[in-house]
Amino acid sequence: MKKPILLLMSVQFFVYLGFGIIIPVLPEVIVQQGLSEIHVGGLLTVYSLASFFTAPLWGSLSDRVGRKKLILIGLLGFSLSFFLFAFFIHNLTLLYLSRVVGGIFSGALYTAVTGFVGDMTTEENRNKYMGLLGMSIGLGFIFGPAIGGVLGDISLQTPFIASGILTLLLLVYAGIILKEPERTGEANKRALLPKGGMMLWHYRIRNLFLLSFMVTLILAGIESTFQLFQISAIEITPKQIGYLFMASGFVDAAIQGGVVRRVKNGTETKWILGGQVITAIGLILIPFTGSLFWAGVALSIFTAGNALTRTILVSLTSKESGGKYGTAAGMTYSMDNMGRIIGPLLFTWLLTTMNGGIYFISAALAVISIVLIFMYRKSSKTLRNA
């Protein structure tokens, strides 16, 4: 494998590790300072907002100044966000600022990295390398919460100081190893609404976009509230929550690697229906967890269902796009981001008003979203033969 690809995989890994590392630490920071739990959702939301709205601007800048420069700028800014969070962990205003900074520069890294890979690959091998970047993102989500929980057991600042230092080391390594690629195409600018995307909404693929939003909305709600609920239910620690999220991450990987590849063409909607039912069962179990073990069981059941739905949904959306793979992927990304923007704030607010009752609402949303699959099946307005 080419050295630049390994380095770019490392960059993506650290970006999403940085997103995941805060999950087991943030609720503890807010609870210890006696702040409203809604700030957990707020701090997760501003990160996604900053990334979402600045990524298209970074994409244009990447075309003008070059991929390498933008990667180095992104790593420097991302590192700064970790140090800001660590050193001003008792200042709520600066915590929000650190999350905005992190979101802004994560957008720079994503657009520059995908543009870099687009420049150095051909049509034949691009999917392979984009897949490797996707794997790095998945590993970041798996190990981020685990590392955050273990290092957070030392002190709440430790995970962020460690991440800041590692990102700076990656910056130095990238500066030495990376060479600006020959320009063969434009960066993936991650437009807010992909060009031609609105046309897709006239076809039944729109139901898959809406389902993608619902699936991510529920996932973001769990990420932002699960630990807060378990702190009051079983006095869970950041270290324990880190282990639970790591275990559920491996469940996610097992589903994607062992189950999804066995799904036969034409049976996707049946598997998605099953995935949403499993998701709902996991959510219903959460309010009744009275020990660490059962909290892990409920989280793992939820993760299994969510992973099954998410992965098959991506595949089905691609098949339904009528060859407009990039446009459909961009629209799915936009819907996912809306879920990550709305979910944390909405569900932490609901947690403050109804405690464990929010998981019954989440389960109801998972079941109701099945209607979108039936609407998709019933519609004959397809792009498959376009």
LUMMI-481296 format. One record per residue (C-alpha): x, y, z; residue number from 0; chain. Coordinates in nm, 3 decimals. Layout:
ATOM       u       v       w   n chain
ATOM       X       Y       Z NUM     A
...
END
This chain:
ATOM       u       v       w   n chain
ATOM   0.000   0.000   0.000   0     A
ATOM   0.122   0.352  -0.082   1     A
ATOM   0.263   0.552   0.211   2     A
ATOM   0.036   0.853   0.142   3     A
ATOM  -0.273   0.630   0.166   4     A
ATOM  -0.162   0.497   0.506   5     A
ATOM  -0.106   0.852   0.625   6     A
ATOM  -0.442   0.969   0.496   7     A
ATOM  -0.607   0.673   0.668   8     A
ATOM  -0.435   0.787   0.990   9     A
ATOM  -0.570   1.138   0.943  10     A
ATOM  -0.926   1.012   0.901  11     A
ATOM  -0.884   0.779   1.197  12     A
ATOM  -0.777   1.066   1.424  13     A
ATOM  -1.054   1.298   1.306  14     A
ATOM  -1.323   1.047   1.400  15     A
ATOM  -1.132   0.930   1.707  16     A
ATOM  -1.147   1.295   1.812  17     A
ATOM  -1.523   1.294   1.763  18     A
ATOM  -1.566   0.970   1.958  19     A
ATOM  -1.320   1.046   2.238  20     A
ATOM  -1.547   1.312   2.384  21     A
ATOM  -1.851   1.081   2.419  22     A
ATOM  -1.758   0.919   2.756  23     A
ATOM  -1.597   1.235   2.897  24     A
ATOM  -1.835   1.516   2.807  25     A
ATOM  -2.131   1.406   3.022  26     A
ATOM  -1.899   1.369   3.322  27     A
ATOM  -1.760   1.721   3.264  28     A
ATOM  -2.111   1.867   3.256  29     A
ATOM  -2.240   1.668   3.557  30     A
ATOM  -1.937   1.746   3.777  31     A
ATOM  -1.981   2.120   3.716  32     A
ATOM  -2.353   2.105   3.795  33     A
ATOM  -2.448   2.238   3.451  34     A
ATOM  -2.769   2.156   3.265  35     A
ATOM  -2.752   1.824   3.081  36     A
ATOM  -2.869   1.998   2.764  37     A
ATOM  -2.514   2.132   2.721  38     A
ATOM  -2.403   1.778   2.634  39     A
ATOM  -2.629   1.794   2.332  40     A
ATOM  -2.528   2.152   2.259  41     A
ATOM  -2.156   2.073   2.254  42     A
ATOM  -2.210   1.778   2.020  43     A
ATOM  -2.440   1.977   1.795  44     A
ATOM  -2.212   2.280   1.743  45     A
ATOM  -1.932   2.046   1.629  46     A
ATOM  -2.152   1.894   1.356  47     A
ATOM  -2.292   2.234   1.260  48     A
ATOM  -1.946   2.386   1.220  49     A
ATOM  -1.826   2.094   1.008  50     A
ATOM  -2.139   2.084   0.796  51     A
ATOM  -2.148   2.451   0.699  52     A
ATOM  -1.775   2.507   0.647  53     A
ATOM  -1.687   2.188   0.455  54     A
ATOM  -1.798   2.330   0.115  55     A
ATOM  -1.578   2.639   0.171  56     A
ATOM  -1.280   2.421   0.260  57     A
ATOM  -1.341   2.218  -0.055  58     A
ATOM  -1.314   2.528  -0.275  59     A
ATOM  -1.003   2.640  -0.088  60     A
ATOM  -0.851   2.295  -0.133  61     A
ATOM  -0.880   2.335  -0.511  62     A
ATOM  -0.695   2.666  -0.496  63     A
ATOM  -0.418   2.619  -0.239  64     A
ATOM  -0.362   2.243  -0.263  65     A
ATOM  -0.452   1.934  -0.063  66     A
ATOM  -0.134   1.906   0.144  67     A
ATOM  -0.151   2.262   0.276  68     A
ATOM  -0.511   2.218   0.378  69     A
ATOM  -0.436   1.887   0.554  70     A
ATOM  -0.158   2.054   0.753  71     A
ATOM  -0.382   2.350   0.840  72     A
ATOM  -0.660   2.109   0.939  73     A
ATOM  -0.432   1.904   1.167  74     A
ATOM  -0.300   2.219   1.336  75     A
ATOM  -0.651   2.355   1.399  76     A
ATOM  -0.783   2.017   1.511  77     A
ATOM  -0.497   1.984   1.759  78     A
ATOM  -0.574   2.333   1.890  79     A
ATOM  -0.934   2.230   1.959  80     A
ATOM  -0.816   1.944   2.184  81     A
ATOM  -0.585   2.169   2.385  82     A
ATOM  -0.858   2.433   2.420  83     A
ATOM  -1.095   2.173   2.564  84     A
ATOM  -0.832   2.034   2.801  85     A
ATOM  -0.702   2.363   2.941  86     A
ATOM  -1.040   2.539   2.969  87     A
ATOM  -1.248   2.242   3.076  88     A
ATOM  -1.418   2.446   3.352  89     A
ATOM  -1.516   2.734   3.120  90     A
ATOM  -1.838   2.652   2.934  91     A
ATOM  -1.798   2.932   2.678  92     A
ATOM  -1.451   2.815   2.578  93     A
ATOM  -1.571   2.454   2.567  94     A
ATOM  -1.821   2.559   2.303  95     A
ATOM  -1.545   2.749   2.122  96     A
ATOM  -1.322   2.441   2.124  97     A
ATOM  -1.599   2.231   1.972  98     A
ATOM  -1.664   2.490   1.701  99     A
ATOM  -1.291   2.497   1.621 100     A
ATOM  -1.282   2.115   1.610 101     A
ATOM  -1.582   2.100   1.377 102     A
ATOM  -1.443   2.365   1.143 103     A
ATOM  -1.107   2.195   1.100 104     A
ATOM  -1.251   1.844   1.079 105     A
ATOM  -1.438   1.970   0.772 106     A
ATOM  -1.107   2.093   0.627 107     A
ATOM  -0.945   1.755   0.685 108     A
ATOM  -1.228   1.553   0.533 109     A
ATOM  -1.251   1.756   0.212 110     A
ATOM  -0.871   1.774   0.166 111     A
ATOM  -0.822   1.401   0.232 112     A
ATOM  -1.100   1.290  -0.005 113     A
ATOM  -0.974   1.535  -0.268 114     A
ATOM  -0.620   1.400  -0.223 115     A
ATOM  -0.737   1.041  -0.277 116     A
ATOM  -0.944   1.149  -0.576 117     A
ATOM  -0.634   1.305  -0.733 118     A
ATOM  -0.402   1.011  -0.680 119     A
ATOM  -0.636   0.730  -0.783 120     A
ATOM  -0.809   0.616  -1.102 121     A
ATOM  -1.172   0.528  -1.162 122     A
ATOM  -1.076   0.161  -1.131 123     A
ATOM  -0.915   0.172  -0.786 124     A
ATOM  -1.085   0.476  -0.629 125     A
ATOM  -1.360   0.274  -0.458 126     A
ATOM  -1.096   0.052  -0.298 127     A
ATOM  -0.910   0.342  -0.141 128     A
ATOM  -1.224   0.530  -0.045 129     A
ATOM  -1.329   0.207   0.127 130     A
ATOM  -1.006   0.204   0.326 131     A
ATOM  -1.076   0.561   0.438 132     A
ATOM  -1.425   0.448   0.543 133     A
ATOM  -1.272   0.165   0.745 134     A
ATOM  -1.046   0.418   0.921 135     A
ATOM  -1.350   0.627   1.008 136     A
ATOM  -1.521   0.320   1.154 137     A
ATOM  -1.217   0.231   1.363 138     A
ATOM  -1.205   0.588   1.494 139     A
ATOM  -1.565   0.559   1.609 140     A
ATOM  -1.491   0.224   1.776 141     A
ATOM  -1.174   0.320   1.962 142     A
ATOM  -1.253   0.688   2.030 143     A
ATOM  -1.502   0.628   2.315 144     A
ATOM  -1.286   0.346   2.458 145     A
ATOM  -0.969   0.560   2.467 146     A
ATOM  -1.164   0.856   2.602 147     A
ATOM  -1.309   0.643   2.881 148     A
ATOM  -0.979   0.480   2.985 149     A
ATOM  -0.773   0.801   2.976 150     A
ATOM  -1.059   0.993   3.134 151     A
ATOM  -1.020   0.767   3.437 152     A
ATOM  -0.680   0.936   3.495 153     A
ATOM  -0.827   1.285   3.457 154     A
ATOM  -1.092   1.440   3.237 155     A
ATOM  -0.827   1.648   3.058 156     A
ATOM  -0.592   1.357   2.977 157     A
ATOM  -0.775   1.223   2.665 158     A
ATOM  -0.769   1.565   2.502 159     A
ATOM  -0.405   1.642   2.584 160     A
ATOM  -0.303   1.301   2.447 161     A
ATOM  -0.509   1.354   2.130 162     A
ATOM  -0.366   1.704   2.082 163     A
ATOM  -0.009   1.576   2.108 164     A
ATOM  -0.072   1.281   1.874 165     A
ATOM  -0.233   1.512   1.617 166     A
ATOM   0.071   1.743   1.629 167     A
ATOM   0.300   1.444   1.572 168     A
ATOM   0.082   1.344   1.276 169     A
ATOM   0.117   1.701   1.146 170     A
ATOM   0.498   1.673   1.148 171     A
ATOM   0.486   1.331   0.981 172     A
ATOM   0.243   1.456   0.714 173     A
ATOM   0.465   1.755   0.644 174     A
ATOM   0.757   1.522   0.574 175     A
ATOM   0.586   1.236   0.388 176     A
ATOM   0.304   1.393   0.185 177     A
ATOM   0.372   1.534  -0.159 178     A
ATOM   0.110   1.743  -0.336 179     A
ATOM  -0.068   1.512  -0.585 180     A
ATOM  -0.111   1.592  -0.952 181     A
ATOM  -0.452   1.750  -1.000 182     A
ATOM  -0.683   1.519  -1.192 183     A
ATOM  -1.017   1.637  -1.060 184     A
ATOM  -1.191   1.856  -0.809 185     A
ATOM  -1.211   1.789  -0.438 186     A
ATOM  -1.523   1.643  -0.293 187     A
ATOM  -1.662   1.975  -0.173 188     A
ATOM  -1.944   1.820   0.030 189     A
ATOM  -2.199   2.075  -0.083 190     A
ATOM  -2.488   2.132   0.156 191     A
ATOM  -2.720   2.006  -0.117 192     A
ATOM  -2.539   1.816  -0.394 193     A
ATOM  -2.580   1.946  -0.748 194     A
ATOM  -2.876   1.769  -0.902 195     A
ATOM  -2.976   1.633  -0.563 196     A
ATOM  -3.323   1.784  -0.562 197     A
ATOM  -3.413   1.587  -0.875 198     A
ATOM  -3.374   1.266  -0.677 199     A
ATOM  -3.653   1.373  -0.442 200     A
ATOM  -3.907   1.319  -0.722 201     A
ATOM  -3.838   0.945  -0.702 202     A
ATOM  -3.889   0.679  -0.437 203     A
ATOM  -3.525   0.707  -0.328 204     A
ATOM  -3.645   1.004  -0.120 205     A
ATOM  -3.787   0.754   0.131 206     A
ATOM  -3.437   0.610   0.177 207     A
ATOM  -3.295   0.960   0.237 208     A
ATOM  -3.558   1.025   0.504 209     A
ATOM  -3.491   0.687   0.664 210     A
ATOM  -3.119   0.769   0.673 211     A
ATOM  -3.205   1.088   0.863 212     A
ATOM  -3.418   0.896   1.114 213     A
ATOM  -3.154   0.627   1.171 214     A
ATOM  -2.881   0.884   1.235 215     A
ATOM  -3.111   1.102   1.449 216     A
ATOM  -3.175   0.808   1.684 217     A
ATOM  -2.806   0.710   1.689 218     A
ATOM  -2.699   1.066   1.775 219     A
ATOM  -2.963   1.073   2.048 220     A
ATOM  -2.818   0.758   2.207 221     A
ATOM  -2.460   0.889   2.187 222     A
ATOM  -2.559   1.208   2.369 223     A
ATOM  -2.790   1.066   2.639 224     A
ATOM  -2.692   0.706   2.717 225     A
ATOM  -2.417   0.794   2.963 226     A
ATOM  -2.620   1.071   3.128 227     A
ATOM  -2.902   0.827   3.191 228     A
ATOM  -2.668   0.555   3.321 229     A
ATOM  -2.493   0.801   3.556 230     A
ATOM  -2.823   0.847   3.738 231     A
ATOM  -2.927   0.482   3.700 232     A
ATOM  -2.611   0.289   3.796 233     A
ATOM  -2.350   0.565   3.861 234     A
ATOM  -2.151   0.460   3.555 235     A
ATOM  -1.796   0.598   3.516 236     A
ATOM  -1.624   0.730   3.199 237     A
ATOM  -1.400   0.422   3.198 238     A
ATOM  -1.697   0.186   3.213 239     A
ATOM  -1.885   0.373   2.939 240     A
ATOM  -1.570   0.361   2.726 241     A
ATOM  -1.562  -0.018   2.753 242     A
ATOM  -1.933  -0.043   2.671 243     A
ATOM  -1.897   0.171   2.359 244     A
ATOM  -1.591  -0.028   2.252 245     A
ATOM  -1.787  -0.354   2.291 246     A
ATOM  -2.078  -0.212   2.092 247     A
ATOM  -1.829  -0.091   1.831 248     A
ATOM  -1.710  -0.447   1.779 249     A
ATOM  -2.073  -0.557   1.748 250     A
ATOM  -2.109  -0.292   1.477 251     A
ATOM  -1.799  -0.425   1.297 252     A
ATOM  -1.919  -0.786   1.326 253     A
ATOM  -2.256  -0.697   1.175 254     A
ATOM  -2.096  -0.513   0.884 255     A
ATOM  -1.832  -0.779   0.822 256     A
ATOM  -2.023  -1.096   0.898 257     A
ATOM  -2.393  -1.036   0.832 258     A
ATOM  -2.430  -0.764   0.572 259     A
ATOM  -2.217  -0.937   0.309 260     A
ATOM  -2.458  -1.231   0.320 261     A
ATOM  -2.760  -1.016   0.230 262     A
ATOM  -2.888  -1.124  -0.112 263     A
ATOM  -2.983  -0.873  -0.379 264     A
ATOM  -3.354  -0.791  -0.361 265     A
ATOM  -3.393  -0.879   0.008 266     A
ATOM  -3.256  -0.547   0.144 267     A
ATOM  -3.588  -0.406   0.263 268     A
ATOM  -3.662  -0.718   0.470 269     A
ATOM  -3.328  -0.683   0.648 270     A
ATOM  -3.384  -0.311   0.707 271     A
ATOM  -3.724  -0.387   0.861 272     A
ATOM  -3.559  -0.644   1.088 273     A
ATOM  -3.283  -0.397   1.177 274     A
ATOM  -3.533  -0.133   1.287 275     A
ATOM  -3.723  -0.384   1.501 276     A
ATOM  -3.396  -0.492   1.671 277     A
ATOM  -3.310  -0.123   1.720 278     A
ATOM  -3.645  -0.064   1.892 279     A
ATOM  -3.597  -0.367   2.122 280     A
ATOM  -3.257  -0.237   2.234 281     A
ATOM  -3.403   0.108   2.302 282     A
ATOM  -3.694  -0.032   2.504 283     A
ATOM  -3.451  -0.230   2.722 284     A
ATOM  -3.235   0.071   2.816 285     A
ATOM  -3.468   0.218   3.085 286     A
ATOM  -3.475  -0.121   3.264 287     A
ATOM  -3.096  -0.170   3.287 288     A
ATOM  -3.001  -0.200   3.652 289     A
ATOM  -2.640  -0.311   3.615 290     A
ATOM  -2.337  -0.253   3.394 291     A
ATOM  -2.383  -0.590   3.226 292     A
ATOM  -2.743  -0.528   3.124 293     A
ATOM  -2.659  -0.174   3.012 294     A
ATOM  -2.402  -0.332   2.780 295     A
ATOM  -2.654  -0.588   2.654 296     A
ATOM  -2.913  -0.320   2.573 297     A
ATOM  -2.654  -0.099   2.401 298     A
ATOM  -2.520  -0.392   2.196 299     A
ATOM  -2.870  -0.494   2.082 300     A
ATOM  -2.939  -0.137   1.976 301     A
ATOM  -2.604  -0.120   1.795 302     A
ATOM  -2.668  -0.446   1.610 303     A
ATOM  -2.999  -0.321   1.474 304     A
ATOM  -2.867   0.025   1.392 305     A
ATOM  -2.557  -0.112   1.215 306     A
ATOM  -2.767  -0.356   1.012 307     A
ATOM  -3.004  -0.083   0.895 308     A
ATOM  -2.733   0.178   0.827 309     A
ATOM  -2.508  -0.044   0.619 310     A
ATOM  -2.779  -0.206   0.406 311     A
ATOM  -2.946   0.133   0.359 312     A
ATOM  -2.625   0.274   0.205 313     A
ATOM  -2.610  -0.019  -0.037 314     A
ATOM  -2.979   0.005  -0.131 315     A
ATOM  -2.953   0.381  -0.185 316     A
ATOM  -2.661   0.327  -0.421 317     A
ATOM  -2.859   0.070  -0.623 318     A
ATOM  -3.163   0.297  -0.634 319     A
ATOM  -2.967   0.604  -0.755 320     A
ATOM  -2.977   0.516  -1.124 321     A
ATOM  -2.601   0.559  -1.158 322     A
ATOM  -2.596   0.894  -0.974 323     A
ATOM  -2.386   0.740  -0.697 324     A
ATOM  -2.203   1.057  -0.597 325     A
ATOM  -2.517   1.271  -0.587 326     A
ATOM  -2.705   1.012  -0.383 327     A
ATOM  -2.411   0.971  -0.143 328     A
ATOM  -2.391   1.348  -0.102 329     A
ATOM  -2.761   1.370  -0.025 330     A
ATOM  -2.734   1.084   0.225 331     A
ATOM  -2.441   1.264   0.389 332     A
ATOM  -2.650   1.582   0.417 333     A
ATOM  -2.938   1.392   0.578 334     A
ATOM  -2.699   1.215   0.818 335     A
ATOM  -2.553   1.549   0.920 336     A
ATOM  -2.897   1.692   0.987 337     A
ATOM  -2.956   1.395   1.217 338     A
ATOM  -2.630   1.465   1.401 339     A
ATOM  -2.716   1.833   1.431 340     A
ATOM  -3.073   1.789   1.559 341     A
ATOM  -3.037   1.461   1.754 342     A
ATOM  -2.804   1.554   2.043 343     A
ATOM  -2.982   1.878   2.131 344     A
ATOM  -3.333   1.732   2.097 345     A
ATOM  -3.269   1.414   2.295 346     A
ATOM  -3.073   1.576   2.580 347     A
ATOM  -3.356   1.826   2.618 348     A
ATOM  -3.608   1.539   2.627 349     A
ATOM  -3.388   1.359   2.884 350     A
ATOM  -3.413   1.658   3.120 351     A
ATOM  -3.794   1.648   3.100 352     A
ATOM  -3.880   1.276   3.091 353     A
ATOM  -3.563   1.086   3.186 354     A
ATOM  -3.574   0.723   3.061 355     A
ATOM  -3.901   0.783   2.881 356     A
ATOM  -3.709   0.923   2.586 357     A
ATOM  -3.603   0.569   2.491 358     A
ATOM  -3.965   0.466   2.446 359     A
ATOM  -4.006   0.767   2.215 360     A
ATOM  -3.688   0.664   2.031 361     A
ATOM  -3.820   0.309   1.994 362     A
ATOM  -4.149   0.444   1.860 363     A
ATOM  -3.958   0.654   1.604 364     A
ATOM  -3.763   0.345   1.495 365     A
ATOM  -4.086   0.152   1.440 366     A
ATOM  -4.269   0.443   1.273 367     A
ATOM  -3.978   0.488   1.032 368     A
ATOM  -4.059   0.142   0.894 369     A
ATOM  -4.347   0.317   0.714 370     A
ATOM  -4.086   0.476   0.486 371     A
ATOM  -3.978   0.130   0.368 372     A
ATOM  -4.338   0.035   0.287 373     A
ATOM  -4.376   0.366   0.098 374     A
ATOM  -4.057   0.287  -0.091 375     A
ATOM  -4.185  -0.060  -0.183 376     A
ATOM  -4.524   0.069  -0.293 377     A
ATOM  -4.387   0.342  -0.522 378     A
ATOM  -4.301   0.260  -0.883 379     A
ATOM  -4.110   0.585  -0.944 380     A
ATOM  -3.763   0.433  -0.956 381     A
ATOM  -3.433   0.543  -1.109 382     A
ATOM  -3.297   0.191  -1.139 383     A
ATOM  -3.356   0.168  -1.512 384     A
ATOM  -3.273   0.533  -1.583 385     A
END
